[in-house]
Every structure is written in C-alpha cells, then in structure tokens.
C-alpha cells in the first residue's frame, strides 16, 4: 500500500512538536525555577512572563509539557497505536491555543502574549494536525 504524504511526515511532525515543547519549556522551567526571567532581553522575557506570581505557574506547565514531549516522542514510533494520545494532544492544545488567543486579544494585560500564542498554535498544533487528521481519517 502506498503511504500518503501525511503518513510519511507524521512521525517527523510528532517529534518536531515534541522538540518544540522541549525548546520552550526546558528553558522556561530553568528560568522560572531560578527566578531569572526578568534578566532576559525584554522581547524574550515577554515569552516567559506568566504574570504576577507566574514562576510557580511556569514550573507547573513546564513539568507537564516536558513529560508530554517525552510521550510524544514515544508515540511517534506507532502513531495509530497511540491515536487516543495524539487526539488528546490536538484537542487539548487547540483548546489551550483558542483560550489563550481570546485572552490575548480581549484582556488588556494579556496583549503582550499575542505573538507567542499565535506562534505556539502555528508552529506546534497546526502542522501536527495537517499530518495527523488525514492519517486518522484514512485509518478510522
């Protein structure tokens, strides 16, 4: 059977998504745990600024997403066998992206997060969905 383009790219996209989570959340964990976000250049500090008392929130999110990335790496070996996790990944991150986008637009104190929120959605959620959804539909 001829493998579709989406199916051939799917393991790569899953791993790239995991790498994206790690590239953001490992530094976020380190910076937040060491209380060093404010020492960054302002543009970078905005990406890692979780607001008043945000270091604790950043540590919690980072712990979840680092583990999440490890599970994504594992699921890339057999995407169809891990369909529930991949579905969860897309639904949870789409919900997170949607809520954060509304907050970034509607809440004055959250406007500074708009670029980061859009980047998160476009760089991690959309590419994986483009590969996963056709494969999932074809193998339903």
The first five atom37 places (N, CA, C, CB, O) and aatype in JSON, in Angstrom:
{
  "aatype": [20, 20, 20, 20, 20, 20, 20, 20, 20, 20, 20, 20, 20, 20, 20, 20, 20, 20, 20, 20, 20, 20, 20, 20, 20, 20, 20, 20, 20, 20, 20, 20, 20, 20, 20, 20, 20, 20, 20, 20, 20, 20, 20, 20, 20, 20, 20, 20, 20, 20, 20, 20, 20, 20, 20, 20, 20, 20, 20, 20, 20, 20, 20, 20, 20, 20, 20, 20, 20, 20, 20, 20, 20, 20, 20, 20, 20, 20, 20, 20, 20, 20, 20, 20, 20, 20, 20, 20, 20, 20, 20, 20, 20, 20, 20, 20, 20, 20, 20, 20, 20, 20, 20, 20, 20, 20, 20, 20, 20, 20, 20, 20, 20, 20, 20, 20, 20, 20, 20, 20, 20, 20, 20, 20, 20, 20, 20, 20, 20, 20, 20, 20, 20, 20, 20, 20, 20, 20, 20, 20],
  "atom_mask": [
    [1, 1, 1, 1, 1],
    [1, 1, 1, 1, 1],
    [1, 1, 1, 1, 1],
    [1, 1, 1, 1, 1],
    [1, 1, 1, 1, 1],
    [1, 1, 1, 1, 1],
    [1, 1, 1, 1, 1],
    [1, 1, 1, 1, 1],
    [1, 1, 1, 1, 1],
    [1, 1, 1, 1, 1],
    [1, 1, 1, 1, 1],
    [1, 1, 1, 1, 1],
    [1, 1, 1, 1, 1],
    [1, 1, 1, 1, 1],
    [1, 1, 1, 1, 1],
    [1, 1, 1, 1, 1],
    [1, 1, 1, 1, 1],
    [1, 1, 1, 1, 1],
    [1, 1, 1, 1, 1],
    [1, 1, 1, 1, 1],
    [1, 1, 1, 1, 1],
    [1, 1, 1, 1, 1],
    [1, 1, 1, 1, 1],
    [1, 1, 1, 1, 1],
    [1, 1, 1, 1, 1],
    [1, 1, 1, 1, 1],
    [1, 1, 1, 1, 1],
    [1, 1, 1, 1, 1],
    [1, 1, 1, 1, 1],
    [1, 1, 1, 1, 1],
    [1, 1, 1, 1, 1],
    [1, 1, 1, 1, 1],
    [1, 1, 1, 1, 1],
    [1, 1, 1, 1, 1],
    [1, 1, 1, 1, 1],
    [1, 1, 1, 1, 1],
    [1, 1, 1, 1, 1],
    [1, 1, 1, 1, 1],
    [1, 1, 1, 1, 1],
    [1, 1, 1, 1, 1],
    [1, 1, 1, 1, 1],
    [1, 1, 1, 1, 1],
    [1, 1, 1, 1, 1],
    [1, 1, 1, 1, 1],
    [1, 1, 1, 1, 1],
    [1, 1, 1, 1, 1],
    [1, 1, 1, 1, 1],
    [1, 1, 1, 1, 1],
    [1, 1, 1, 1, 1],
    [1, 1, 1, 1, 1],
    [1, 1, 1, 1, 1],
    [1, 1, 1, 1, 1],
    [1, 1, 1, 1, 1],
    [1, 1, 1, 1, 1],
    [1, 1, 1, 1, 1],
    [1, 1, 1, 1, 1],
    [1, 1, 1, 1, 1],
    [1, 1, 1, 1, 1],
    [1, 1, 1, 1, 1],
    [1, 1, 1, 1, 1],
    [1, 1, 1, 1, 1],
    [1, 1, 1, 1, 1],
    [1, 1, 1, 1, 1],
    [1, 1, 1, 1, 1],
    [1, 1, 1, 1, 1],
    [1, 1, 1, 1, 1],
    [1, 1, 1, 1, 1],
    [1, 1, 1, 1, 1],
    [1, 1, 1, 1, 1],
    [1, 1, 1, 1, 1],
    [1, 1, 1, 1, 1],
    [1, 1, 1, 1, 1],
    [1, 1, 1, 1, 1],
    [1, 1, 1, 1, 1],
    [1, 1, 1, 1, 1],
    [1, 1, 1, 1, 1],
    [1, 1, 1, 1, 1],
    [1, 1, 1, 1, 1],
    [1, 1, 1, 1, 1],
    [1, 1, 1, 1, 1],
    [1, 1, 1, 1, 1],
    [1, 1, 1, 1, 1],
    [1, 1, 1, 1, 1],
    [1, 1, 1, 1, 1],
    [1, 1, 1, 1, 1],
    [1, 1, 1, 1, 1],
    [1, 1, 1, 1, 1],
    [1, 1, 1, 1, 1],
    [1, 1, 1, 1, 1],
    [1, 1, 1, 1, 1],
    [1, 1, 1, 1, 1],
    [1, 1, 1, 1, 1],
    [1, 1, 1, 1, 1],
    [1, 1, 1, 1, 1],
    [1, 1, 1, 1, 1],
    [1, 1, 1, 1, 1],
    [1, 1, 1, 1, 1],
    [1, 1, 1, 1, 1],
    [1, 1, 1, 1, 1],
    [1, 1, 1, 1, 1],
    [1, 1, 1, 1, 1],
    [1, 1, 1, 1, 1],
    [1, 1, 1, 1, 1],
    [1, 1, 1, 1, 1],
    [1, 1, 1, 1, 1],
    [1, 1, 1, 1, 1],
    [1, 1, 1, 1, 1],
    [1, 1, 1, 1, 1],
    [1, 1, 1, 1, 1],
    [1, 1, 1, 1, 1],
    [1, 1, 1, 1, 1],
    [1, 1, 1, 1, 1],
    [1, 1, 1, 1, 1],
    [1, 1, 1, 1, 1],
    [1, 1, 1, 1, 1],
    [1, 1, 1, 1, 1],
    [1, 1, 1, 1, 1],
    [1, 1, 1, 1, 1],
    [1, 1, 1, 1, 1],
    [1, 1, 1, 1, 1],
    [1, 1, 1, 1, 1],
    [1, 1, 1, 1, 1],
    [1, 1, 1, 1, 1],
    [1, 1, 1, 1, 1],
    [1, 1, 1, 1, 1],
    [1, 1, 1, 1, 1],
    [1, 1, 1, 1, 1],
    [1, 1, 1, 1, 1],
    [1, 1, 1, 1, 1],
    [1, 1, 1, 1, 1],
    [1, 1, 1, 1, 1],
    [1, 1, 1, 1, 1],
    [1, 1, 1, 1, 1],
    [1, 1, 1, 1, 1],
    [1, 1, 1, 1, 1],
    [1, 1, 1, 1, 1],
    [1, 1, 1, 1, 1],
    [1, 1, 1, 1, 1],
    [1, 1, 1, 1, 1],
    [1, 1, 1, 1, 1]
  ],
  "atom_positions": [
    [[0.84, -1.18, 0.0], [0.0, 0.0, 0.0], [0.89, 1.25, 0.0], [-0.96, 0.0, 1.22], [1.85, 1.33, 0.76]],
    [[0.56, 2.21, -0.84], [1.32, 3.44, -0.94], [1.03, 4.33, 0.26], [1.0, 4.17, -2.26], [-0.12, 4.62, 0.59]],
    [[2.09, 4.75, 0.9], [1.94, 5.61, 2.06], [1.65, 7.05, 1.6], [3.22, 5.56, 2.95], [2.3, 7.54, 0.68]],
    [[0.7, 7.7, 2.22], [0.38, 9.08, 1.86], [1.47, 10.02, 2.36], [-1.0, 9.49, 2.43], [2.26, 9.67, 3.24]],
    [[1.49, 11.2, 1.79], [2.46, 12.21, 2.23], [2.27, 12.53, 3.71], [2.32, 13.49, 1.38], [3.25, 12.65, 4.45]],
    [[1.02, 12.69, 4.14], [0.76, 12.99, 5.55], [1.29, 11.87, 6.45], [-0.75, 13.19, 5.79], [1.89, 12.15, 7.49]],
    [[1.08, 10.62, 6.05], [1.54, 9.49, 6.86], [3.06, 9.43, 6.92], [1.0, 8.17, 6.31], [3.63, 9.09, 7.96]],
    [[3.71, 9.76, 5.82], [5.17, 9.7, 5.83], [5.78, 10.82, 6.68], [5.7, 9.78, 4.4], [6.84, 10.64, 7.26]],
    [[5.11, 11.95, 6.75], [5.6, 13.07, 7.55], [5.16, 13.0, 9.01], [5.14, 14.36, 6.96], [5.72, 13.69, 9.86]],
    [[4.17, 12.19, 9.32], [3.59, 12.17, 10.67], [4.61, 11.91, 11.77], [2.52, 11.14, 10.74], [4.65, 12.69, 12.72]],
    [[5.42, 10.87, 11.72], [6.4, 10.67, 12.81], [7.36, 11.85, 12.97], [7.21, 9.4, 12.55], [7.75, 12.2, 14.08]],
    [[7.73, 12.46, 11.84], [8.61, 13.64, 11.9], [7.9, 14.79, 12.59], [9.06, 14.06, 10.47], [8.49, 15.46, 13.44]],
    [[6.65, 15.03, 12.23], [5.88, 16.12, 12.83], [5.65, 15.9, 14.33], [4.54, 16.28, 12.12], [5.71, 16.83, 15.12]],
    [[5.39, 14.66, 14.69], [5.2, 14.36, 16.11], [6.49, 14.69, 16.87], [4.81, 12.86, 16.32], [6.44, 15.32, 17.92]],
    [[7.61, 14.26, 16.34], [8.9, 14.52, 17.0], [9.24, 16.01, 17.0], [10.04, 13.74, 16.31], [9.76, 16.53, 17.99]],
    [[8.94, 16.71, 15.91], [9.2, 18.16, 15.87], [8.33, 18.9, 16.89], [8.94, 18.71, 14.46], [8.78, 19.86, 17.52]],
    [[7.1, 18.45, 17.05], [6.23, 19.04, 18.06], [6.83, 18.84, 19.44], [4.81, 18.43, 17.99], [6.86, 19.76, 20.26]],
    [[7.3, 17.62, 19.7], [7.94, 17.33, 20.99], [9.18, 18.2, 21.2], [8.32, 15.84, 21.08], [9.39, 18.73, 22.29]],
    [[9.98, 18.33, 20.17], [11.18, 19.17, 20.26], [10.78, 20.63, 20.54], [12.03, 19.08, 18.96], [11.42, 21.31, 21.34]],
    [[9.74, 21.09, 19.87], [9.25, 22.45, 20.12], [8.85, 22.66, 21.57], [8.06, 22.75, 19.22], [9.19, 23.68, 22.17]],
    [[8.14, 21.69, 22.13], [7.77, 21.79, 23.56], [9.02, 21.86, 24.42], [6.89, 20.6, 23.98], [9.1, 22.67, 25.35]],
    [[9.99, 21.0, 24.13], [11.22, 20.97, 24.93], [12.02, 22.27, 24.78], [12.08, 19.78, 24.52], [12.56, 22.78, 25.76]],
    [[12.09, 22.8, 23.56], [12.85, 24.03, 23.33], [12.26, 25.22, 24.08], [12.91, 24.34, 21.85], [12.98, 26.15, 24.45]],
    [[10.96, 25.19, 24.29], [10.34, 26.27, 25.05], [10.31, 25.97, 26.55], [8.92, 26.53, 24.55], [10.7, 26.81, 27.36]],
    [[9.86, 24.78, 26.92], [9.58, 24.52, 28.32], [10.79, 24.15, 29.18], [8.6, 23.45, 28.42], [10.74, 24.36, 30.39]],
    [[11.85, 23.62, 28.61], [13.05, 23.37, 29.43], [13.66, 24.71, 29.87], [14.1, 22.53, 28.63], [13.91, 24.89, 31.06]],
    [[13.92, 25.66, 28.94], [14.41, 26.96, 29.41], [13.41, 27.66, 30.34], [14.71, 27.85, 28.23], [13.81, 28.32, 31.29]],
    [[12.12, 27.51, 30.04], [11.1, 28.12, 30.9], [11.19, 27.58, 32.32], [9.69, 27.87, 30.33], [11.12, 28.33, 33.29]],
    [[11.35, 26.27, 32.44], [11.49, 25.65, 33.76], [12.72, 26.19, 34.49], [11.58, 24.12, 33.63], [12.64, 26.55, 35.67]],
    [[13.84, 26.23, 33.8], [15.08, 26.7, 34.42], [14.98, 28.16, 34.82], [16.27, 26.5, 33.46], [15.33, 28.53, 35.94]],
    [[14.51, 28.99, 33.9], [14.4, 30.42, 34.18], [13.41, 30.71, 35.32], [13.97, 31.18, 32.93], [13.68, 31.53, 36.19]],
    [[12.28, 30.03, 35.3], [11.27, 30.26, 36.34], [11.75, 29.75, 37.7], [9.95, 29.59, 35.96], [11.57, 30.42, 38.71]],
    [[12.34, 28.56, 37.72], [12.8, 28.0, 38.98], [13.92, 28.85, 39.58], [13.29, 26.56, 38.77], [14.03, 28.94, 40.81]],
    [[14.73, 29.47, 38.74], [15.83, 30.31, 39.21], [15.42, 31.79, 39.34], [17.02, 30.18, 38.27], [16.23, 32.63, 39.71]],
    [[14.17, 32.09, 39.03], [13.65, 33.47, 39.07], [14.52, 34.4, 38.22], [13.59, 33.98, 40.53], [14.92, 35.46, 38.69]],
    [[14.81, 34.0, 36.98], [15.7, 34.76, 36.11], [15.01, 35.3, 34.85], [16.85, 33.9, 35.71], [15.69, 35.8, 33.96]],
    [[13.71, 35.2, 34.76], [13.01, 35.67, 33.56], [13.26, 37.15, 33.34], [11.49, 35.4, 33.67], [13.47, 37.58, 32.2]],
    [[13.24, 37.95, 34.39], [13.42, 39.4, 34.26], [14.82, 39.78, 33.82], [13.11, 40.07, 35.58], [15.03, 40.92, 33.4]],
    [[15.77, 38.87, 33.89], [17.13, 39.15, 33.44], [17.32, 39.0, 31.94], [18.08, 38.26, 34.15], [18.4, 39.3, 31.42]],
    [[16.29, 38.55, 31.25], [16.36, 38.37, 29.79], [16.12, 39.69, 29.07], [15.34, 37.31, 29.33], [15.61, 40.65, 29.65]],
    [[16.48, 39.72, 27.79], [16.09, 40.85, 26.95], [14.57, 40.96, 26.98], [16.63, 40.68, 25.49], [13.89, 39.94, 27.06]],
    [[14.03, 42.18, 26.91], [12.57, 42.35, 27.03], [11.74, 41.49, 26.08], [12.22, 43.79, 26.79], [10.7, 40.96, 26.48]],
    [[12.19, 41.33, 24.82], [11.43, 40.51, 23.87], [11.36, 39.06, 24.33], [12.06, 40.59, 22.47], [10.3, 38.44, 24.26]],
    [[12.47, 38.51, 24.8], [12.48, 37.13, 25.31], [11.73, 37.02, 26.63], [13.92, 36.65, 25.49], [11.02, 36.04, 26.87]],
    [[11.9, 38.02, 27.48], [11.22, 37.98, 28.78], [9.7, 37.91, 28.61], [11.59, 39.22, 29.61], [9.02, 37.26, 29.4]],
    [[9.17, 38.57, 27.56], [7.72, 38.51, 27.32], [7.25, 37.1, 27.04], [7.34, 39.41, 26.15], [6.14, 36.73, 27.44]],
    [[8.08, 36.3, 26.36], [7.69, 34.91, 26.06], [7.57, 34.07, 27.33], [8.7, 34.27, 25.12], [6.73, 33.17, 27.4]],
    [[8.4, 34.37, 28.32], [8.46, 33.55, 29.53], [7.79, 34.22, 30.73], [9.9, 33.24, 29.87], [7.87, 33.7, 31.85]],
    [[7.12, 35.34, 30.52], [6.48, 36.07, 31.6], [5.06, 35.56, 31.79], [6.47, 37.6, 31.31], [4.21, 35.72, 30.91]],
    [[4.8, 34.94, 32.93], [3.48, 34.37, 33.22], [2.69, 35.27, 34.16], [3.63, 32.98, 33.83], [1.69, 34.85, 34.74]],
    [[3.14, 36.52, 34.33], [2.42, 37.47, 35.16], [2.82, 37.39, 36.62], [0.95, 37.25, 35.03], [3.76, 36.69, 36.99]],
    [[2.09, 38.12, 37.44], [2.35, 38.18, 38.88], [2.33, 36.78, 39.49], [1.31, 39.07, 39.59], [1.35, 36.05, 39.35]],
    [[3.39, 36.4, 40.15], [3.48, 35.07, 40.76], [3.6, 33.96, 39.73], [2.28, 34.82, 41.62], [3.34, 32.8, 40.03]],
    [[4.0, 34.32, 38.51], [3.99, 33.38, 37.4], [5.06, 32.32, 37.42], [4.11, 34.12, 36.18], [4.94, 31.33, 36.7]],
    [[6.1, 32.48, 38.21], [7.15, 31.46, 38.22], [6.59, 30.09, 38.63], [8.28, 31.87, 39.17], [6.97, 29.07, 38.05]],
    [[5.71, 30.06, 39.61], [5.12, 28.79, 40.04], [4.27, 28.18, 38.92], [4.26, 28.98, 41.31], [4.28, 26.96, 38.72]],
    [[3.54, 29.01, 38.21], [2.73, 28.54, 37.09], [3.63, 27.99, 35.99], [1.83, 29.68, 36.54], [3.35, 26.93, 35.42]],
    [[4.71, 28.7, 35.7], [5.64, 28.27, 34.65], [6.27, 26.93, 35.0], [6.74, 29.32, 34.45], [6.4, 26.07, 34.12]],
    [[6.65, 26.74, 36.24], [7.25, 25.47, 36.65], [6.25, 24.33, 36.47], [7.73, 25.53, 38.13], [6.6, 23.25, 36.0]],
    [[5.0, 24.57, 36.85], [3.97, 23.55, 36.73], [3.71, 23.2, 35.26], [2.66, 24.01, 37.39], [3.7, 22.03, 34.9]],
    [[3.51, 24.22, 34.41], [3.28, 23.97, 32.99], [4.49, 23.29, 32.35], [2.98, 25.28, 32.26], [4.33, 22.36, 31.55]],
    [[5.68, 23.73, 32.7], [6.89, 23.15, 32.13], [6.99, 21.66, 32.48], [8.14, 23.89, 32.62], [7.32, 20.84, 31.62]],
    [[6.7, 21.32, 33.72], [6.76, 19.91, 34.12], [5.79, 19.08, 33.29], [6.44, 19.76, 35.62], [6.14, 17.99, 32.83]],
    [[4.59, 19.58, 33.09], [3.58, 18.85, 32.31], [4.03, 18.71, 30.85], [2.22, 19.57, 32.39], [3.97, 17.62, 30.29]],
    [[4.47, 19.81, 30.25], [4.82, 19.76, 28.83], [6.12, 19.02, 28.54], [4.92, 21.16, 28.3], [6.28, 18.47, 27.45]],
    [[7.03, 18.98, 29.48], [8.25, 18.19, 29.28], [7.9, 16.71, 29.27], [9.3, 18.5, 30.4], [8.38, 15.96, 28.41]],
    [[7.08, 16.28, 30.2], [6.62, 14.88, 30.2], [5.8, 14.6, 28.95], [5.78, 14.57, 31.47], [5.96, 13.54, 28.33]],
    [[4.94, 15.52, 28.57], [4.11, 15.41, 27.38], [5.0, 15.19, 26.15], [3.24, 16.69, 27.19], [4.7, 14.34, 25.31]],
    [[6.09, 15.94, 26.06], [7.02, 15.81, 24.93], [7.63, 14.4, 24.89], [8.14, 16.87, 25.02], [7.79, 13.83, 23.82]],
    [[7.97, 13.87, 26.05], [8.53, 12.52, 26.09], [7.53, 11.48, 25.59], [8.98, 12.17, 27.53], [7.9, 10.55, 24.88]],
    [[6.28, 11.65, 25.95], [5.24, 10.74, 25.45], [5.02, 10.92, 23.95], [3.92, 10.97, 26.21], [4.75, 9.95, 23.24]],
    [[5.13, 12.15, 23.46], [5.02, 12.36, 22.02], [6.13, 11.63, 21.28], [5.06, 13.87, 21.69], [5.88, 10.97, 20.27]],
    [[7.36, 11.74, 21.78], [8.47, 11.02, 21.15], [8.16, 9.53, 21.06], [9.78, 11.24, 21.93], [8.38, 8.91, 20.02]],
    [[7.65, 8.96, 22.13], [7.32, 7.54, 22.15], [6.19, 7.22, 21.17], [6.94, 7.11, 23.56], [6.23, 6.18, 20.5]],
    [[5.19, 8.08, 21.09], [4.04, 7.81, 20.22], [4.4, 7.9, 18.75], [2.91, 8.78, 20.54], [3.68, 7.36, 17.91]],
    [[5.49, 8.59, 18.41], [5.9, 8.72, 17.0], [6.3, 7.38, 16.4], [7.06, 9.7, 16.88], [6.27, 7.23, 15.18]],
    [[6.66, 6.42, 17.23], [7.05, 5.1, 16.72], [5.87, 4.34, 16.14], [7.7, 4.28, 17.82], [6.03, 3.56, 15.2]],
    [[4.69, 4.56, 16.69], [3.48, 3.87, 16.22], [2.28, 4.79, 16.4], [3.26, 2.51, 17.0], [1.47, 4.6, 17.31]],
    [[2.15, 5.79, 15.54], [1.08, 6.78, 15.72], [-0.32, 6.19, 15.82], [1.12, 7.76, 14.59], [-1.11, 6.62, 16.66]],
    [[-0.65, 5.23, 14.97], [-2.01, 4.68, 15.01], [-2.28, 3.92, 16.3], [-2.23, 3.76, 13.83], [-3.42, 3.9, 16.77]],
    [[-1.27, 3.31, 16.87], [-1.43, 2.62, 18.14], [-1.6, 3.61, 19.3], [-0.24, 1.69, 18.41], [-2.03, 3.24, 20.38]],
    [[-1.24, 4.86, 19.05], [-1.32, 5.9, 20.08], [-2.33, 6.99, 19.7], [0.06, 6.53, 20.32], [-2.17, 8.15, 20.07]],
    [[-3.34, 6.59, 18.95], [-4.29, 7.57, 18.42], [-5.0, 8.36, 19.51], [-5.31, 6.89, 17.57], [-5.23, 9.56, 19.33]],
    [[-5.36, 7.74, 20.63], [-6.04, 8.48, 21.69], [-5.14, 9.6, 22.23], [-6.45, 7.52, 22.83], [-5.62, 10.71, 22.46]],
    [[-3.86, 9.3, 22.44], [-2.94, 10.33, 22.93], [-2.76, 11.44, 21.89], [-1.57, 9.71, 23.28], [-2.75, 12.62, 22.25]],
    [[-2.63, 11.09, 20.62], [-2.48, 12.12, 19.59], [-3.74, 12.96, 19.45], [-2.13, 11.47, 18.24], [-3.66, 14.17, 19.25]],
    [[-4.91, 12.33, 19.57], [-6.17, 13.09, 19.57], [-6.22, 14.03, 20.77], [-7.39, 12.12, 19.58], [-6.56, 15.2, 20.64]],
    [[-5.87, 13.5, 21.94], [-5.83, 14.33, 23.14], [-4.88, 15.5, 22.95], [-5.4, 13.49, 24.37], [-5.21, 16.64, 23.29]],
    [[-3.7, 15.23, 22.41], [-2.71, 16.28, 22.18], [-3.3, 17.41, 21.35], [-1.47, 15.72, 21.5], [-3.17, 18.58, 21.7]],
    [[-3.95, 17.06, 20.24], [-4.5, 18.09, 19.37], [-5.68, 18.82, 20.01], [-4.94, 17.47, 18.06], [-5.76, 20.05, 19.92]],
    [[-6.57, 18.1, 20.64], [-7.73, 18.74, 21.25], [-7.3, 19.63, 22.42], [-8.75, 17.68, 21.73], [-7.75, 20.78, 22.52]],
    [[-6.45, 19.13, 23.29], [-6.01, 19.91, 24.44], [-5.24, 21.15, 24.0], [-5.13, 19.05, 25.37], [-5.47, 22.24, 24.53]],
    [[-4.34, 21.0, 23.05], [-3.57, 22.16, 22.61], [-4.41, 23.13, 21.79], [-2.38, 21.72, 21.8], [-4.16, 24.33, 21.83]],
    [[-5.37, 22.64, 21.04], [-6.28, 23.53, 20.32], [-7.13, 24.33, 21.3], [-7.18, 22.74, 19.36], [-7.33, 25.53, 21.11]],
    [[-7.61, 23.67, 22.34], [-8.39, 24.37, 23.37], [-7.51, 25.41, 24.07], [-8.96, 23.37, 24.4], [-7.93, 26.54, 24.27]],
    [[-6.3, 25.01, 24.43], [-5.36, 25.92, 25.08], [-5.06, 27.11, 24.17], [-4.04, 25.18, 25.45], [-5.1, 28.26, 24.6]],
    [[-4.77, 26.82, 22.9], [-4.49, 27.87, 21.93], [-5.7, 28.82, 21.8], [-4.14, 27.26, 20.56], [-5.53, 30.04, 21.82]],
    [[-6.89, 28.26, 21.66], [-8.09, 29.08, 21.49], [-8.35, 29.99, 22.68], [-9.28, 28.2, 21.26], [-8.63, 31.17, 22.51]],
    [[-8.26, 29.44, 23.87], [-8.5, 30.23, 25.08], [-7.42, 31.31, 25.24], [-8.52, 29.32, 26.33], [-7.73, 32.46, 25.57]],
    [[-6.17, 30.94, 25.01], [-5.09, 31.92, 25.14], [-5.22, 33.02, 24.08], [-3.73, 31.22, 25.01], [-4.91, 34.17, 24.36]],
    [[-5.67, 32.66, 22.88], [-5.86, 33.66, 21.84], [-6.95, 34.66, 22.24], [-6.21, 32.99, 20.51], [-6.78, 35.87, 22.09]],
    [[-8.06, 34.14, 22.75], [-9.15, 35.02, 23.21], [-8.65, 35.91, 24.34], [-10.38, 34.19, 23.68], [-8.91, 37.11, 24.36]],
    [[-7.92, 35.32, 25.29], [-7.38, 36.12, 26.41], [-6.41, 37.19, 25.9], [-6.67, 35.2, 27.43], [-6.47, 38.34, 26.34]],
    [[-5.53, 36.82, 24.98], [-4.53, 37.77, 24.48], [-5.18, 38.93, 23.74], [-3.54, 37.05, 23.56], [-4.67, 40.05, 23.76]],
    [[-6.3, 38.65, 23.1], [-6.99, 39.72, 22.36], [-7.9, 40.52, 23.28], [-7.8, 39.12, 21.2], [-7.9, 41.75, 23.21]],
    [[-8.66, 39.85, 24.14], [-9.7, 40.51, 24.91], [-9.24, 41.13, 26.23], [-10.77, 39.54, 25.2], [-9.83, 42.1, 26.7]],
    [[-8.2, 40.58, 26.82], [-7.76, 41.07, 28.13], [-6.55, 41.99, 27.96], [-7.42, 39.88, 29.08], [-5.5, 41.57, 27.47]],
    [[-6.72, 43.22, 28.37], [-5.68, 44.23, 28.17], [-4.32, 43.8, 28.72], [-6.11, 45.53, 28.82], [-3.31, 44.04, 28.06]],
    [[-4.27, 43.19, 29.87], [-2.99, 42.77, 30.47], [-2.36, 41.58, 29.76], [-3.2, 42.43, 31.92], [-1.2, 41.25, 30.04]],
    [[-3.08, 40.94, 28.85], [-2.56, 39.76, 28.15], [-2.17, 40.04, 26.69], [-3.6, 38.66, 28.19], [-1.72, 39.12, 26.0]],
    [[-2.33, 41.27, 26.22], [-1.98, 41.61, 24.84], [-0.54, 41.24, 24.49], [-2.2, 43.1, 24.59], [-0.25, 40.84, 23.37]],
    [[0.36, 41.38, 25.45], [1.78, 41.12, 25.2], [2.05, 39.66, 24.81], [2.6, 41.48, 26.43], [3.11, 39.35, 24.27]],
    [[1.09, 38.77, 25.09], [1.27, 37.35, 24.78], [0.77, 36.95, 23.4], [0.56, 36.52, 25.81], [0.91, 35.79, 23.0]],
    [[0.19, 37.89, 22.66], [-0.43, 37.55, 21.38], [0.54, 36.88, 20.41], [-1.0, 38.8, 20.74], [0.19, 35.86, 19.82]],
    [[1.73, 37.43, 20.22], [2.68, 36.85, 19.27], [3.09, 35.44, 19.7], [3.93, 37.74, 19.15], [3.18, 34.54, 18.86]],
    [[3.34, 35.24, 20.98], [3.73, 33.92, 21.47], [2.62, 32.89, 21.31], [4.15, 34.0, 22.92], [2.87, 31.74, 20.97]],
    [[1.4, 33.31, 21.56], [0.25, 32.41, 21.44], [0.06, 31.99, 19.99], [-1.04, 33.09, 21.98], [-0.15, 30.81, 19.7]],
    [[0.13, 32.95, 19.08], [-0.03, 32.63, 17.66], [1.11, 31.72, 17.2], [-0.06, 33.92, 16.81], [0.89, 30.76, 16.47]],
    [[2.33, 32.02, 17.64], [3.48, 31.18, 17.27], [3.28, 29.75, 17.79], [4.79, 31.78, 17.82], [3.54, 28.79, 17.07]],
    [[2.83, 29.61, 19.04], [2.6, 28.28, 19.62], [1.61, 27.5, 18.78], [2.1, 28.39, 21.06], [1.84, 26.34, 18.45]],
    [[0.51, 28.13, 18.44], [-0.52, 27.44, 17.66], [-0.05, 27.09, 16.26], [-1.75, 28.28, 17.58], [-0.29, 25.98, 15.78]],
    [[0.61, 28.04, 15.61], [1.02, 27.81, 14.23], [2.21, 26.87, 14.1], [1.35, 29.13, 13.58], [2.33, 26.16, 13.11]],
    [[3.09, 26.86, 15.09], [4.3, 26.04, 14.99], [4.15, 24.63, 15.54], [5.42, 26.72, 15.7], [4.88, 23.72, 15.15]],
    [[3.2, 24.44, 16.45], [3.08, 23.1, 17.04], [1.75, 22.42, 16.7], [3.23, 23.18, 18.54], [1.74, 21.25, 16.31]],
    [[0.66, 23.1, 16.85], [-0.65, 22.47, 16.7], [-1.05, 22.27, 15.24], [-1.7, 23.29, 17.41], [-1.46, 21.18, 14.86]],
    [[-0.93, 23.29, 14.43], [-1.39, 23.22, 13.04], [-0.59, 22.19, 12.21], [-1.28, 24.59, 12.38], [-1.21, 21.36, 11.55]],
    [[0.75, 22.23, 12.23], [1.47, 21.24, 11.4], [1.18, 19.79, 11.79], [2.97, 21.48, 11.51], [1.05, 18.92, 10.92]],
    [[1.06, 19.53, 13.08], [0.75, 18.17, 13.51], [-0.66, 17.78, 13.07], [0.88, 18.04, 15.03], [-0.88, 16.65, 12.64]],
    [[-1.6, 18.69, 13.17], [-2.97, 18.41, 12.73], [-3.02, 18.12, 11.24], [-3.89, 19.59, 13.06], [-3.76, 17.23, 10.81]],
    [[-2.25, 18.86, 10.45], [-2.23, 18.66, 9.0], [-1.75, 17.25, 8.65], [-1.32, 19.7, 8.33], [-2.2, 16.67, 7.67]],
    [[-0.86, 16.71, 9.44], [-0.37, 15.34, 9.19], [-1.25, 14.28, 9.85], [1.07, 15.19, 9.69], [-1.53, 13.24, 9.25]],
    [[-1.69, 14.52, 11.08], [-2.4, 13.51, 11.84], [-3.84, 13.3, 11.35], [-2.42, 13.88, 13.29], [-4.27, 12.15, 11.2]],
    [[-4.57, 14.36, 11.1], [-6.0, 14.2, 10.78], [-6.26, 13.38, 9.52], [-6.64, 15.56, 10.63], [-7.15, 12.53, 9.54]],
    [[-5.53, 13.57, 8.42], [-5.75, 12.7, 7.25], [-5.4, 11.23, 7.52], [-4.92, 13.2, 6.06], [-6.09, 10.33, 7.05]],
    [[-4.34, 11.0, 8.28], [-3.95, 9.63, 8.61], [-5.01, 9.0, 9.48], [-2.57, 9.59, 9.32], [-5.39, 7.85, 9.27]],
    [[-5.5, 9.74, 10.45], [-6.54, 9.24, 11.35], [-7.82, 8.92, 10.58], [-6.83, 10.28, 12.46], [-8.44, 7.87, 10.78]],
    [[-8.2, 9.83, 9.71], [-9.42, 9.62, 8.92], [-9.3, 8.4, 8.0], [-9.74, 10.87, 8.07], [-10.23, 7.6, 7.87]],
    [[-8.15, 8.26, 7.39], [-7.92, 7.15, 6.46], [-7.9, 5.81, 7.18], [-6.61, 7.34, 5.72], [-8.27, 4.79, 6.59]],
    [[-7.49, 5.78, 8.42], [-7.37, 4.55, 9.2], [-8.42, 4.44, 10.3], [-6.0, 4.45, 9.81], [-8.21, 3.74, 11.29]],
    [[-9.54, 5.12, 10.12], [-10.6, 5.1, 11.14], [-11.22, 3.72, 11.27], [-11.68, 6.12, 10.8], [-12.13, 3.53, 12.08]]
  ]
}
